[in-house]
Amino acid sequence: MKLKQSVDVGFARNGGNQELLAIHLGKASATVSKYMTGKIDPPFSVILSICEYFKVSVSEFAKWGE
């Protein structure tokens, strides 16, 4: 799964932006940016929270990044 691609699809389908996602995750925008660029890998708990943000299952979110 390509996290940035999955998140971009989520934004296109459901709206939002990286700053709102960071607020939802309780993370700094810089941290979320590092997740998106692949500089750091998010823990699975963050992936689950991103899926909650987009209101999709983990498997559906992963498909968006294929």
LINQUITA-V262338 format. One record per residue. RES is the residue in one small letter. SS is DSSP state (h for helix, s for strand, l for the rest). PSI is psi in whole degrees, -180 to 180 (999 if undefined). D_CENTER is the distance of its C-alpha to the mean C-alpha in Angstrom with 2 decimals. Layout:
RES/SS/PSI/D_CENTER
RES/SS/PSI/D_CENTER
This chain:
m/l/136/11.26
k/l/108/9.98
l/h/-48/6.34
k/h/-43/7.01
q/h/-43/8.95
s/h/-45/6.84
v/h/-41/4.52
d/h/-41/8.14
v/h/-43/9.68
g/h/-44/7.92
f/h/-41/9.14
a/h/-38/12.35
r/h/-38/12.97
n/h/-3/12.18
g/l/-173/12.40
g/l/180/10.87
n/l/176/9.91
q/h/-36/8.32
e/h/-43/11.14
l/h/-37/10.77
l/h/-43/7.22
a/h/-42/9.00
i/h/-45/11.85
h/h/-41/10.30
l/h/-16/9.14
g/l/32/12.57
k/l/158/11.74
a/l/148/13.39
s/h/-36/11.98
a/h/-37/13.45
t/h/-45/11.59
v/h/-38/8.10
s/h/-41/10.04
k/h/-35/11.33
y/h/-45/8.19
m/h/-34/7.66
t/h/-6/11.41
g/l/10/11.84
k/l/-32/14.23
i/l/148/13.00
d/l/131/11.35
p/l/147/9.25
p/l/161/11.42
f/h/-32/11.05
s/h/-33/11.22
v/h/-41/7.89
i/h/-45/6.47
l/h/-41/8.93
s/h/-36/8.06
i/h/-42/4.60
c/h/-39/7.16
e/h/-43/9.63
y/h/-44/8.17
f/h/-4/8.40
k/l/48/11.46
v/l/163/11.30
s/l/163/12.34
v/h/-40/10.77
s/h/-40/13.26
e/h/-44/12.45
f/h/-43/8.73
a/h/-38/10.30
k/h/-34/12.94
w/h/-25/10.91
g/l/13/10.45
e/l/999/14.16
